[in-house]
Amino acid sequence: MASIINAKSNRVIRKVYRYRWFYLLMAPGLLYFLIFRYIPMAGLLVAFKDYSVTKGIWDSPWVGWRNFETIFESPDFLRLMSNTLLISLYRLVFNLLPDLILALLLNEIRVTWFKKIVQTITYGPYFLSWVIVYGLVYSFFSPGTGLVTTFYQNMGWGELNVLANSDLFRPLIILTDVWRNTGFGAIFFLAALATINPELYEAAVVDGAGRWRQIWHITLPGVREVFILLLILRLGTILDAGFDQIYVFLNARVTIVGDILDTWIFRRIIEQSDFSIPAAMGVFKSVIGFVLVIAANRIAKKLGGSGIY
């Protein structure tokens, strides 16, 4: 028995030594996740304690599930949850589909220089921060001085107040998100399209299939796995709803439809210096995201997909 264990250990050591450079390349990434992802998970204890900055995590008194009860009994919880889910679902639908459509359109362009120009233009906004994006939107729609607002008033159509209109807040969030992120999201689908065997298209042409038939029977099945993968991953963050964008665009007039879980957490920390309740909310969001990812992965496998594992 000991000889068998020693033989297996020697084989493992030889394999590790053979692929030592690959492990060396993996080391920075593994250290990153260890230091910034796994070690900070000890902070989850804050969710079950009455945390005090002076006492620290370990010496703060335990309160059990009281922080979670405070969250669920809050009169704002249902409204926050509803706003978060609605905005996240809008993002889910109106992000993945434009990404896929843009990738399909770029894939059909045969003029290389024109394709590169279009891809650069659509990819460029991704590098703008949400503060800059809001500045651009404000320059167009600021009350009284915005370019579009002034034009609207000069035409005699009345007042236009986009930024403080609760009915337009969510469409504004989704439109600016699509404008900023669609070019970047299309890269994943373009990478998947590049892996499709060109001989499939040649065979389809021989069989008399047009461009639409080729897209339906070859292109779309070729990107299906990537689409499912991105869908599953985004389901895991469905309770995030894009804090940085929402926080920049949020104002008192649209709080009723724009306030989400993350903005509530931020205010709780800043205004009340409360860390226990936000930590409990973070645990709640993580559990929901984990359950959704596992469920979506199983459904994807039952439907014939590969899932994420």
VEXVEX-835282 format. One record per residue: residue in one letter; y, x, z of N, C-alpha, C in turn; residue number from 1. Coordinates in steps of 0.2 Angstrom, whole numbers, plus 5000, padded with zeros to 4 digits. Layout:
N
<r 'a' <Y X Z> <Y X Z> <Y X Z> NUM>;
...
% end
This chain:
309
<r 'm' <4994 5004 5000> <5000 5000 5000> <5006 5004 5000> 1>;
<r 'a' <5006 5010 5004> <5012 5014 5005> <5013 5018 4998> 2>;
<r 's' <5007 5019 4995> <5008 5023 4988> <5011 5018 4983> 3>;
<r 'i' <5010 5012 4983> <5012 5007 4978> <5020 5006 4979> 4>;
<r 'i' <5022 5006 4986> <5029 5005 4987> <5033 5011 4985> 5>;
<r 'n' <5030 5017 4986> <5033 5024 4984> <5034 5024 4977> 6>;
<r 'a' <5029 5022 4973> <5029 5022 4966> <5034 5017 4963> 7>;
<r 'k' <5035 5011 4966> <5040 5007 4964> <5047 5010 4966> 8>;
<r 's' <5048 5013 4972> <5054 5016 4974> <5056 5021 4969> 9>;
<r 'n' <5051 5025 4967> <5053 5031 4962> <5055 5028 4955> 10>;
<r 'r' <5052 5023 4953> <5054 5020 4947> <5061 5017 4947> 11>;
<r 'v' <5063 5014 4953> <5069 5011 4953> <5074 5017 4953> 12>;
<r 'i' <5073 5022 4957> <5077 5028 4957> <5078 5031 4950> 13>;
<r 'r' <5073 5032 4947> <5073 5034 4940> <5078 5030 4935> 14>;
<r 'k' <5077 5023 4936> <5081 5019 4932> <5088 5019 4934> 15>;
<r 'v' <5089 5020 4940> <5096 5020 4942> <5099 5027 4940> 16>;
<r 'y' <5096 5032 4940> <5098 5039 4938> <5099 5038 4930> 17>;
<r 'r' <5095 5035 4927> <5095 5035 4919> <5101 5031 4917> 18>;
<r 'y' <5103 5026 4921> <5109 5022 4919> <5115 5023 4924> 19>;
<r 'r' <5115 5029 4926> <5120 5031 4931> <5127 5030 4929> 20>;
<r 'w' <5128 5031 4922> <5135 5030 4920> <5137 5023 4919> 21>;
<r 'f' <5132 5019 4918> <5134 5012 4918> <5136 5009 4925> 22>;
<r 'y' <5132 5011 4929> <5134 5009 4936> <5140 5012 4938> 23>;
<r 'l' <5142 5018 4936> <5148 5021 4938> <5154 5017 4935> 24>;
<r 'l' <5153 5014 4929> <5158 5010 4925> <5159 5003 4929> 25>;
<r 'm' <5153 5001 4932> <5153 4995 4936> <5157 4995 4942> 26>;
<r 'a' <5157 5001 4945> <5159 5002 4952> <5166 5000 4953> 27>;
<r 'p' <5171 5001 4949> <5178 4998 4950> <5178 4991 4951> 28>;
<r 'g' <5174 4987 4946> <5174 4980 4946> <5171 4977 4953> 29>;
<r 'l' <5165 4981 4955> <5162 4979 4961> <5166 4980 4967> 30>;
<r 'l' <5170 4985 4967> <5174 4987 4973> <5180 4982 4973> 31>;
<r 'y' <5182 4980 4967> <5188 4975 4967> <5185 4968 4970> 32>;
<r 'f' <5179 4966 4968> <5177 4959 4971> <5175 4960 4978> 33>;
<r 'l' <5172 4966 4980> <5171 4967 4987> <5177 4967 4992> 34>;
<r 'i' <5182 4970 4990> <5188 4971 4994> <5192 4965 4994> 35>;
<r 'f' <5193 4962 4988> <5198 4957 4987> <5195 4950 4987> 36>;
<r 'r' <5189 4949 4986> <5186 4943 4986> <5181 4941 4992> 37>;
<r 'y' <5176 4946 4993> <5171 4945 4998> <5174 4946 5005> 38>;
<r 'i' <5177 4952 5007> <5179 4953 5013> <5184 4948 5016> 39>;
<r 'p' <5189 4946 5012> <5194 4941 5014> <5191 4934 5016> 40>;
<r 'm' <5184 4933 5014> <5181 4927 5016> <5180 4926 5023> 41>;
<r 'a' <5181 4932 5027> <5181 4931 5034> <5186 4927 5037> 42>;
<r 'g' <5192 4926 5033> <5198 4922 5035> <5196 4915 5035> 43>;
<r 'l' <5190 4913 5032> <5188 4906 5032> <5188 4903 5039> 44>;
<r 'l' <5187 4908 5044> <5187 4906 5051> <5193 4902 5053> 45>;
<r 'v' <5198 4904 5050> <5205 4901 5052> <5205 4893 5051> 46>;
<r 'a' <5201 4891 5046> <5200 4884 5045> <5197 4880 5051> 47>;
<r 'f' <5194 4883 5055> <5190 4880 5061> <5193 4882 5068> 48>;
<r 'k' <5199 4885 5067> <5203 4887 5073> <5210 4885 5073> 49>;
<r 'd' <5213 4885 5079> <5220 4884 5080> <5223 4891 5080> 50>;
<r 'y' <5225 4893 5074> <5226 4900 5072> <5233 4902 5075> 51>;
<r 's' <5234 4907 5079> <5240 4910 5081> <5241 4917 5079> 52>;
<r 'v' <5247 4918 5076> <5248 4925 5073> <5248 4930 5078> 53>;
<r 't' <5250 4929 5084> <5250 4934 5090> <5243 4935 5092> 54>;
<r 'k' <5238 4930 5092> <5231 4931 5095> <5227 4934 5089> 55>;
<r 'g' <5228 4932 5083> <5224 4935 5078> <5218 4930 5076> 56>;
<r 'i' <5214 4931 5071> <5209 4927 5069> <5203 4926 5075> 57>;
<r 'w' <5201 4932 5078> <5196 4932 5082> <5197 4929 5089> 58>;
<r 'd' <5203 4929 5091> <5205 4927 5098> <5208 4920 5098> 59>;
<r 's' <5210 4917 5092> <5212 4910 5092> <5207 4905 5094> 60>;
<r 'p' <5209 4900 5098> <5204 4895 5100> <5201 4891 5094> 61>;
<r 'w' <5194 4890 5096> <5191 4886 5091> <5193 4878 5092> 62>;
<r 'v' <5193 4875 5086> <5195 4868 5086> <5190 4864 5082> 63>;
<r 'g' <5185 4867 5079> <5179 4863 5075> <5182 4860 5069> 64>;
<r 'w' <5181 4854 5068> <5183 4850 5062> <5189 4847 5063> 65>;
<r 'r' <5193 4848 5068> <5199 4845 5069> <5204 4846 5063> 66>;
<r 'n' <5205 4852 5061> <5209 4853 5055> <5208 4849 5049> 67>;
<r 'f' <5201 4848 5048> <5199 4844 5042> <5201 4836 5043> 68>;
<r 'e' <5200 4834 5050> <5202 4827 5051> <5209 4826 5050> 69>;
<r 't' <5213 4831 5052> <5220 4830 5051> <5222 4829 5044> 70>;
<r 'i' <5219 4833 5039> <5220 4832 5032> <5218 4826 5030> 71>;
<r 'f' <5212 4823 5031> <5209 4817 5029> <5213 4811 5031> 72>;
<r 'e' <5216 4812 5037> <5219 4806 5041> <5227 4806 5039> 73>;
<r 's' <5229 4811 5035> <5236 4812 5033> <5238 4806 5028> 74>;
<r 'p' <5243 4802 5029> <5245 4797 5025> <5247 4799 5018> 75>;
<r 'd' <5248 4806 5017> <5249 4808 5010> <5243 4811 5006> 76>;
<r 'f' <5237 4811 5010> <5231 4814 5007> <5229 4811 5000> 77>;
<r 'l' <5229 4804 5000> <5227 4800 4994> <5231 4801 4989> 78>;
<r 'r' <5238 4801 4990> <5243 4802 4985> <5242 4810 4982> 79>;
<r 'l' <5242 4814 4986> <5241 4821 4984> <5235 4822 4980> 80>;
<r 'm' <5229 4819 4982> <5223 4820 4979> <5223 4817 4972> 81>;
<r 's' <5226 4811 4972> <5227 4807 4965> <5231 4811 4960> 82>;
<r 'n' <5237 4814 4963> <5241 4818 4958> <5237 4824 4956> 83>;
<r 't' <5234 4827 4960> <5230 4833 4958> <5225 4832 4953> 84>;
<r 'l' <5221 4827 4954> <5215 4825 4950> <5218 4823 4943> 85>;
<r 'l' <5223 4819 4943> <5226 4817 4937> <5229 4822 4932> 86>;
<r 'i' <5233 4827 4935> <5236 4832 4932> <5230 4837 4929> 87>;
<r 's' <5225 4838 4934> <5219 4843 4932> <5215 4840 4926> 88>;
<r 'l' <5214 4833 4926> <5210 4830 4921> <5214 4830 4914> 89>;
<r 'y' <5221 4829 4915> <5225 4830 4909> <5225 4837 4906> 90>;
<r 'r' <5225 4842 4910> <5224 4849 4908> <5218 4850 4905> 91>;
<r 'l' <5213 4847 4908> <5206 4849 4905> <5205 4846 4898> 92>;
<r 'v' <5208 4840 4897> <5207 4837 4890> <5212 4840 4885> 93>;
<r 'f' <5218 4841 4887> <5223 4843 4883> <5224 4851 4882> 94>;
<r 'n' <5220 4854 4886> <5219 4861 4885> <5214 4864 4881> 95>;
<r 'l' <5208 4861 4882> <5202 4863 4878> <5202 4861 4871> 96>;
<r 'l' <5204 4855 4870> <5204 4852 4863> <5209 4856 4859> 97>;
<r 'p' <5215 4857 4861> <5220 4861 4857> <5218 4868 4856> 98>;
<r 'd' <5215 4871 4861> <5212 4878 4860> <5207 4878 4854> 99>;
<r 'l' <5202 4873 4854> <5197 4873 4849> <5200 4871 4842> 100>;
<r 'i' <5205 4867 4842> <5207 4865 4836> <5211 4871 4833> 101>;
<r 'l' <5215 4874 4837> <5219 4880 4834> <5214 4885 4832> 102>;
<r 'a' <5209 4886 4835> <5204 4891 4833> <5201 4890 4827> 103>;
<r 'l' <5199 4883 4826> <5196 4881 4819> <5201 4882 4814> 104>;
<r 'l' <5207 4880 4815> <5212 4881 4810> <5213 4888 4808> 105>;
<r 'l' <5214 4892 4813> <5214 4900 4811> <5208 4902 4808> 106>;
<r 'n' <5202 4900 4809> <5196 4902 4806> <5196 4900 4799> 107>;
<r 'e' <5200 4895 4797> <5200 4892 4790> <5205 4896 4786> 108>;
<r 'i' <5209 4900 4789> <5214 4903 4785> <5211 4909 4782> 109>;
<r 'r' <5212 4910 4775> <5209 4916 4772> <5214 4921 4771> 110>;
<r 'v' <5221 4920 4771> <5226 4925 4770> <5226 4929 4777> 111>;
<r 't' <5224 4935 4777> <5224 4939 4783> <5231 4940 4787> 112>;
<r 'w' <5236 4942 4783> <5242 4943 4786> <5245 4937 4788> 113>;
<r 'f' <5244 4931 4785> <5247 4925 4788> <5243 4923 4794> 114>;
<r 'k' <5237 4924 4794> <5233 4922 4800> <5235 4926 4806> 115>;
<r 'k' <5237 4933 4805> <5239 4937 4811> <5246 4935 4813> 116>;
<r 'i' <5250 4933 4808> <5257 4930 4811> <5256 4924 4815> 117>;
<r 'v' <5252 4919 4812> <5252 4913 4816> <5248 4914 4823> 118>;
<r 'q' <5243 4919 4823> <5240 4920 4829> <5245 4923 4834> 119>;
<r 't' <5249 4928 4832> <5254 4931 4836> <5259 4926 4839> 120>;
<r 'i' <5262 4922 4835> <5267 4917 4837> <5264 4912 4842> 121>;
<r 't' <5258 4910 4841> <5255 4905 4846> <5252 4909 4852> 122>;
<r 'y' <5251 4915 4852> <5248 4919 4858> <5254 4922 4862> 123>;
<r 'g' <5260 4923 4859> <5266 4925 4862> <5268 4922 4869> 124>;
<r 'p' <5269 4915 4869> <5271 4912 4875> <5267 4913 4881> 125>;
<r 'y' <5261 4915 4880> <5256 4916 4886> <5259 4921 4891> 126>;
<r 'f' <5263 4926 4888> <5266 4931 4892> <5272 4930 4895> 127>;
<r 'l' <5275 4924 4894> <5281 4921 4898> <5279 4918 4905> 128>;
<r 's' <5282 4920 4910> <5281 4917 4916> <5284 4910 4916> 129>;
<r 'w' <5281 4906 4921> <5283 4899 4921> <5291 4898 4923> 130>;
<r 'v' <5293 4903 4926> <5301 4903 4928> <5305 4903 4921> 131>;
<r 'i' <5302 4908 4917> <5306 4908 4910> <5305 4902 4906> 132>;
<r 'v' <5299 4899 4906> <5297 4893 4903> <5302 4887 4905> 133>;
<r 'y' <5302 4887 4912> <5307 4882 4915> <5314 4883 4912> 134>;
<r 'g' <5316 4889 4912> <5323 4890 4910> <5324 4888 4903> 135>;
<r 'l' <5319 4889 4899> <5319 4887 4892> <5320 4879 4891> 136>;
<r 'v' <5315 4876 4895> <5315 4868 4896> <5322 4866 4898> 137>;
<r 'y' <5325 4869 4903> <5331 4867 4906> <5337 4868 4901> 138>;
<r 's' <5337 4873 4897> <5342 4874 4892> <5342 4868 4887> 139>;
<r 'f' <5336 4865 4886> <5336 4860 4881> <5337 4853 4885> 140>;
<r 'f' <5335 4852 4891> <5335 4845 4894> <5339 4845 4901> 141>;
<r 's' <5343 4850 4902> <5347 4849 4908> <5352 4844 4908> 142>;
<r 'p' <5353 4840 4913> <5357 4834 4913> <5365 4836 4911> 143>;
<r 'g' <5367 4833 4906> <5374 4834 4904> <5375 4840 4899> 144>;
<r 't' <5372 4845 4900> <5373 4852 4896> <5367 4854 4892> 145>;
<r 'g' <5362 4851 4893> <5356 4853 4888> <5357 4852 4881> 146>;
<r 'l' <5354 4856 4877> <5355 4855 4870> <5353 4848 4867> 147>;
<r 'v' <5347 4846 4869> <5344 4840 4867> <5348 4834 4871> 148>;
<r 't' <5349 4835 4877> <5353 4830 4881> <5360 4829 4878> 149>;
<r 't' <5363 4834 4876> <5370 4833 4873> <5370 4830 4866> 150>;
<r 'f' <5365 4832 4862> <5364 4828 4856> <5363 4821 4857> 151>;
<r 'y' <5358 4819 4861> <5357 4812 4863> <5363 4808 4865> 152>;
<r 'q' <5367 4811 4869> <5373 4808 4871> <5378 4807 4865> 153>;
<r 'n' <5379 4812 4861> <5384 4812 4856> <5382 4807 4851> 154>;
<r 'm' <5375 4806 4850> <5373 4801 4845> <5374 4794 4848> 155>;
<r 'g' <5377 4793 4854> <5378 4787 4857> <5372 4783 4859> 156>;
<r 'w' <5366 4786 4861> <5360 4783 4863> <5360 4783 4871> 157>;
<r 'g' <5365 4785 4874> <5365 4784 4881> <5363 4791 4885> 158>;
<r 'e' <5361 4790 4891> <5359 4796 4895> <5352 4798 4894> 159>;
<r 'l' <5351 4804 4895> <5344 4807 4894> <5343 4811 4900> 160>;
<r 'n' <5338 4809 4904> <5336 4813 4910> <5329 4815 4911> 161>;
<r 'v' <5327 4820 4907> <5320 4821 4907> <5317 4825 4913> 162>;
<r 'l' <5321 4829 4916> <5318 4833 4921> <5317 4830 4928> 163>;
<r 'a' <5321 4824 4929> <5321 4820 4935> <5318 4814 4934> 164>;
<r 'n' <5314 4813 4928> <5311 4806 4927> <5304 4807 4929> 165>;
<r 's' <5302 4803 4933> <5295 4803 4936> <5290 4801 4931> 166>;
<r 'd' <5292 4796 4926> <5288 4794 4921> <5286 4800 4915> 167>;
<r 'l' <5291 4804 4915> <5290 4810 4910> <5288 4816 4913> 168>;
<r 'f' <5287 4817 4920> <5285 4823 4923> <5278 4826 4920> 169>;
<r 'r' <5273 4821 4921> <5267 4824 4919> <5266 4825 4912> 170>;
<r 'p' <5269 4821 4907> <5269 4823 4900> <5272 4830 4899> 171>;
<r 'l' <5278 4831 4902> <5281 4837 4902> <5277 4843 4904> 172>;
<r 'i' <5274 4842 4910> <5269 4847 4912> <5264 4849 4907> 173>;
<r 'i' <5261 4844 4904> <5255 4845 4900> <5258 4848 4893> 174>;
<r 'l' <5263 4846 4890> <5266 4849 4884> <5268 4856 4885> 175>;
<r 't' <5271 4858 4890> <5273 4865 4891> <5267 4869 4893> 176>;
<r 'd' <5262 4866 4896> <5256 4870 4897> <5252 4871 4890> 177>;
<r 'v' <5252 4866 4886> <5249 4867 4880> <5252 4872 4875> 178>;
<r 'w' <5259 4872 4875> <5263 4877 4872> <5262 4884 4874> 179>;
<r 'r' <5261 4885 4880> <5261 4891 4883> <5254 4894 4882> 180>;
<r 'n' <5249 4890 4883> <5242 4893 4884> <5237 4892 4879> 181>;
<r 't' <5239 4888 4874> <5234 4886 4868> <5232 4893 4864> 182>;
<r 'g' <5237 4897 4863> <5236 4903 4859> <5231 4907 4862> 183>;
<r 'f' <5232 4908 4869> <5227 4912 4873> <5220 4909 4873> 184>;
<r 'g' <5220 4902 4874> <5213 4899 4875> <5209 4899 4868> 185>;
<r 'a' <5213 4899 4863> <5210 4900 4856> <5206 4906 4855> 186>;
<r 'i' <5208 4911 4859> <5204 4918 4858> <5197 4917 4859> 187>;
<r 'f' <5195 4914 4865> <5188 4913 4867> <5184 4910 4861> 188>;
<r 'f' <5187 4904 4858> <5183 4901 4852> <5183 4905 4846> 189>;
<r 'l' <5188 4909 4845> <5188 4914 4839> <5183 4919 4840> 190>;
<r 'a' <5182 4921 4846> <5177 4926 4847> <5170 4923 4846> 191>;
<r 'a' <5169 4917 4848> <5163 4913 4847> <5162 4912 4839> 192>;
<r 'l' <5167 4910 4836> <5167 4909 4828> <5165 4916 4825> 193>;
<r 'a' <5167 4922 4828> <5165 4928 4824> <5158 4930 4825> 194>;
<r 't' <5154 4926 4829> <5147 4928 4830> <5143 4924 4826> 195>;
<r 'i' <5146 4919 4822> <5142 4914 4818> <5140 4918 4812> 196>;
<r 'n' <5133 4918 4810> <5131 4921 4804> <5134 4919 4798> 197>;
<r 'p' <5137 4923 4794> <5140 4920 4787> <5135 4918 4782> 198>;
<r 'e' <5129 4920 4783> <5124 4917 4778> <5123 4910 4779> 199>;
<r 'l' <5124 4907 4785> <5124 4900 4786> <5129 4896 4782> 200>;
<r 'y' <5135 4899 4781> <5140 4896 4777> <5138 4896 4769> 201>;
<r 'e' <5135 4902 4768> <5133 4903 4761> <5127 4898 4759> 202>;
<r 'a' <5123 4897 4764> <5117 4893 4762> <5120 4885 4762> 203>;
<r 'a' <5125 4884 4766> <5128 4877 4766> <5131 4876 4759> 204>;
<r 'v' <5135 4881 4756> <5138 4880 4750> <5133 4879 4744> 205>;
<r 'v' <5127 4883 4745> <5122 4882 4740> <5119 4875 4740> 206>;
<r 'd' <5119 4872 4746> <5116 4865 4747> <5121 4860 4745> 207>;
<r 'g' <5128 4862 4743> <5133 4857 4741> <5137 4855 4747> 208>;
<r 'a' <5137 4858 4753> <5141 4856 4758> <5148 4858 4758> 209>;
<r 'g' <5153 4853 4759> <5160 4855 4759> <5162 4858 4765> 210>;
<r 'r' <5169 4859 4766> <5172 4862 4772> <5171 4858 4778> 211>;
<r 'w' <5171 4851 4777> <5171 4847 4783> <5163 4847 4786> 212>;
<r 'r' <5159 4847 4781> <5152 4847 4783> <5150 4854 4786> 213>;
<r 'q' <5153 4859 4783> <5151 4866 4786> <5154 4866 4793> 214>;
<r 'i' <5160 4863 4794> <5163 4864 4801> <5159 4859 4806> 215>;
<r 'w' <5156 4854 4804> <5153 4849 4808> <5146 4852 4810> 216>;
<r 'h' <5142 4855 4805> <5135 4857 4806> <5134 4864 4807> 217>;
<r 'i' <5139 4868 4806> <5139 4875 4808> <5144 4878 4813> 218>;
<r 't' <5150 4876 4812> <5155 4879 4816> <5155 4876 4823> 219>;
<r 'l' <5155 4870 4823> <5155 4866 4830> <5149 4868 4834> 220>;
<r 'p' <5143 4868 4831> <5137 4870 4835> <5138 4877 4837> 221>;
<r 'g' <5141 4881 4833> <5142 4888 4835> <5146 4890 4841> 222>;
<r 'v' <5151 4885 4842> <5155 4886 4848> <5154 4881 4854> 223>;
<r 'r' <5148 4878 4853> <5147 4873 4858> <5146 4876 4865> 224>;
<r 'e' <5142 4882 4865> <5140 4885 4871> <5147 4888 4875> 225>;
<r 'v' <5151 4890 4871> <5158 4893 4874> <5162 4887 4877> 226>;
<r 'f' <5162 4881 4873> <5165 4875 4875> <5162 4873 4882> 227>;
<r 'i' <5156 4873 4882> <5153 4870 4889> <5154 4875 4894> 228>;
<r 'l' <5154 4882 4893> <5155 4887 4898> <5162 4886 4901> 229>;
<r 'l' <5167 4886 4896> <5174 4885 4899> <5175 4878 4902> 230>;
<r 'l' <5172 4873 4900> <5172 4867 4904> <5170 4867 4911> 231>;
<r 'i' <5164 4870 4912> <5161 4871 4918> <5166 4875 4923> 232>;
<r 'l' <5168 4881 4920> <5172 4885 4924> <5179 4882 4926> 233>;
<r 'r' <5182 4877 4922> <5188 4874 4923> <5187 4868 4928> 234>;
<r 'l' <5180 4866 4928> <5179 4860 4933> <5179 4863 4940> 235>;
<r 'g' <5177 4870 4941> <5177 4873 4947> <5184 4874 4950> 236>;
<r 't' <5189 4873 4946> <5196 4874 4948> <5200 4867 4947> 237>;
<r 'i' <5197 4862 4947> <5200 4856 4946> <5205 4853 4951> 238>;
<r 'l' <5204 4856 4957> <5209 4854 4963> <5215 4859 4963> 239>;
<r 'd' <5215 4864 4958> <5221 4868 4958> <5227 4865 4955> 240>;
<r 'a' <5226 4863 4949> <5231 4859 4945> <5237 4863 4943> 241>;
<r 'g' <5237 4870 4944> <5242 4874 4942> <5248 4874 4946> 242>;
<r 'f' <5247 4877 4952> <5253 4877 4957> <5259 4880 4955> 243>;
<r 'd' <5259 4886 4951> <5265 4890 4949> <5269 4886 4945> 244>;
<r 'q' <5266 4882 4940> <5270 4878 4935> <5273 4872 4939> 245>;
<r 'i' <5268 4869 4943> <5271 4863 4946> <5276 4864 4951> 246>;
<r 'y' <5276 4870 4955> <5281 4871 4960> <5288 4873 4956> 247>;
<r 'v' <5288 4876 4950> <5294 4877 4947> <5297 4871 4944> 248>;
<r 'f' <5293 4866 4941> <5296 4860 4938> <5297 4855 4943> 249>;
<r 'l' <5295 4855 4949> <5295 4850 4954> <5302 4849 4957> 250>;
<r 'n' <5304 4843 4958> <5311 4842 4961> <5310 4835 4965> 251>;
<r 'a' <5315 4833 4969> <5314 4828 4974> <5313 4821 4970> 252>;
<r 'r' <5316 4821 4964> <5315 4814 4960> <5308 4813 4958> 253>;
<r 'v' <5304 4818 4957> <5297 4818 4954> <5292 4819 4959> 254>;
<r 't' <5294 4820 4965> <5289 4822 4970> <5283 4817 4971> 255>;
<r 'i' <5285 4810 4970> <5280 4805 4970> <5274 4806 4965> 256>;
<r 'v' <5275 4809 4960> <5270 4810 4954> <5268 4817 4953> 257>;
<r 'g' <5272 4821 4956> <5271 4829 4955> <5268 4833 4961> 258>;
<r 'd' <5269 4830 4967> <5267 4834 4972> <5259 4834 4973> 259>;
<r 'i' <5256 4840 4973> <5249 4841 4973> <5247 4845 4979> 260>;
<r 'l' <5240 4846 4980> <5238 4849 4986> <5241 4855 4987> 261>;
<r 'd' <5241 4860 4982> <5244 4866 4983> <5251 4867 4985> 262>;
<r 't' <5255 4862 4983> <5262 4862 4985> <5263 4860 4992> 263>;
<r 'w' <5259 4855 4994> <5259 4853 5001> <5257 4858 5005> 264>;
<r 'i' <5251 4862 5003> <5249 4868 5007> <5255 4873 5008> 265>;
<r 'f' <5258 4874 5003> <5264 4879 5003> <5269 4877 5007> 266>;
<r 'r' <5271 4871 5007> <5277 4868 5012> <5274 4868 5019> 267>;
<r 'r' <5268 4867 5020> <5265 4867 5027> <5266 4874 5030> 268>;
<r 'i' <5264 4879 5026> <5265 4886 5028> <5272 4888 5029> 269>;
<r 'i' <5276 4887 5024> <5283 4889 5025> <5287 4885 5030> 270>;
<r 'e' <5287 4879 5030> <5291 4875 5034> <5288 4875 5042> 271>;
<r 'q' <5282 4875 5043> <5279 4874 5049> <5275 4880 5052> 272>;
<r 's' <5275 4885 5048> <5271 4891 5049> <5264 4889 5052> 273>;
<r 'd' <5261 4885 5048> <5254 4882 5050> <5249 4885 5045> 274>;
<r 'f' <5244 4889 5048> <5240 4892 5043> <5233 4889 5044> 275>;
<r 's' <5231 4885 5049> <5225 4882 5050> <5223 4877 5045> 276>;
<r 'i' <5228 4872 5045> <5228 4866 5040> <5227 4869 5033> 277>;
<r 'p' <5231 4873 5030> <5231 4875 5023> <5224 4879 5022> 278>;
<r 'a' <5221 4883 5027> <5215 4886 5027> <5209 4881 5026> 279>;
<r 'a' <5210 4875 5030> <5205 4870 5030> <5205 4867 5023> 280>;
<r 'm' <5211 4866 5020> <5212 4863 5013> <5209 4867 5008> 281>;
<r 'g' <5210 4874 5009> <5207 4879 5004> <5199 4878 5005> 282>;
<r 'v' <5196 4878 5011> <5189 4877 5011> <5187 4870 5008> 283>;
<r 'f' <5190 4865 5009> <5189 4859 5006> <5189 4859 4998> 284>;
<r 'k' <5194 4862 4995> <5194 4863 4988> <5189 4868 4985> 285>;
<r 's' <5187 4873 4989> <5182 4877 4987> <5175 4874 4987> 286>;
<r 'v' <5174 4870 4992> <5167 4866 4992> <5167 4861 4986> 287>;
<r 'i' <5172 4857 4985> <5172 4852 4979> <5171 4856 4973> 288>;
<r 'g' <5175 4862 4972> <5174 4866 4966> <5167 4868 4965> 289>;
<r 'f' <5164 4871 4970> <5157 4873 4970> <5152 4868 4968> 290>;
<r 'v' <5153 4862 4971> <5148 4856 4969> <5149 4854 4962> 291>;
<r 'l' <5155 4854 4960> <5156 4852 4953> <5153 4857 4948> 292>;
<r 'v' <5154 4863 4949> <5151 4868 4945> <5144 4868 4945> 293>;
<r 'i' <5140 4867 4950> <5133 4866 4951> <5131 4860 4947> 294>;
<r 'a' <5134 4854 4948> <5132 4848 4945> <5133 4849 4937> 295>;
<r 'a' <5139 4851 4935> <5140 4852 4928> <5135 4857 4925> 296>;
<r 'n' <5134 4862 4928> <5129 4867 4925> <5122 4863 4924> 297>;
<r 'r' <5120 4860 4929> <5113 4856 4928> <5113 4851 4923> 298>;
<r 'i' <5119 4847 4922> <5119 4842 4917> <5119 4846 4910> 299>;
<r 'a' <5123 4852 4910> <5123 4855 4903> <5116 4858 4901> 300>;
<r 'k' <5112 4860 4906> <5105 4862 4905> <5101 4856 4903> 301>;
<r 'k' <5102 4851 4906> <5098 4845 4904> <5099 4843 4897> 302>;
<r 'l' <5106 4844 4895> <5108 4842 4888> <5106 4847 4883> 303>;
<r 'g' <5103 4852 4885> <5100 4857 4880> <5105 4864 4880> 304>;
<r 'g' <5110 4864 4884> <5114 4870 4884> <5111 4875 4889> 305>;
<r 's' <5115 4881 4889> <5112 4886 4893> <5116 4887 4900> 306>;
<r 'g' <5122 4883 4900> <5125 4884 4907> <5128 4890 4908> 307>;
<r 'i' <5130 4892 4914> <5133 4898 4916> <5128 4903 4920> 308>;
<r 'y' <5122 4900 4921> <5116 4904 4924> <5110 4901 4923> 309>;
% end
